[in-house]
Amino acid sequence: MNETLYPFHTETLDRGGLRYHYVDEGPRDGPVVLMVHGNPTWSFYWRNLILALRDTHRVIAPDHMGCGRSDKPSAEDYDYTLRSRIADLGALIDHLELRDITLVVHDWGGGVGFGWAVDHPDRVVRMVVLNTAAFHLPAGKSFPAALSLARIPGLGAALVRGANAFVRGANRFCVTRRPLPPEVAAGYIEPYRSWSDRVAVHRFVTDIPLRPEDPAYAIIEATQAGLSRLADKPMFIGWGMRDFVFDHHFLAEWERHFPAAEVHRFPDCGHYILEDAREELVPEIALFIRAGAVEGAGRDDSAEPAPAESRA
């Protein structure tokens, strides 16, 4: 991968002999922004937002174990479950002694980030939510066929781990406004070049909780119930309305839990919203975060960009 796309200072945290990789950019005494990615992305997904904030904020962006530049242990050497993901994130937050956190999440990052946040509401000051969930499948939303296919024993592993269909498919179908530039598509593929490299990609799919007996089900249940502990904190929602997984059903659920949230809809954008709507969304998120970094500061409505629906 062209390193100019990922020009960041990085560190690793030891997790029982496994390296948990994370970006650590910006002034160490700056306001903290914690970015939690999903599947099959890695901290590379946040690159443009990191660049927009690192002059004024301390930006932390971990790679989940098995993802990005973190170690990729076998399923026998690491418990690839939501519980482990939340524990890893919490260990990093405690190691770095992070407080007054702006939490930014996408995809599985919602379950992981909010899974931690509902138990530590005093350490979170605001939230940015991008095509994700921290609750069960909303009523009226059917489970996508593509994800069901990836969960079929044998066939799912052959597709996700053997053919790398999940990563390559995401590069193709998670953007709807324009194709990913070749160098960006290559950046997403870079960490996932072999069967063993793709264990986390597959395990994330099989860990989606659909039934009470699924390992992550009770955690999502508790996270959903705990969202009210964060209801008084400012929230920015950026949503690609052409996301075939996290669609309008999920957005409506976020709005139900957080009716005061600042919502920006992008009708022509897909799941990789930071790729599709980069030019508009990155400045809007940065404005929201910077405004909140000043104690007592409110949004200057006269300076806000036009609503996403009204832009050509």
Disulfide bonds with the S-S distance in Angstrom:
none
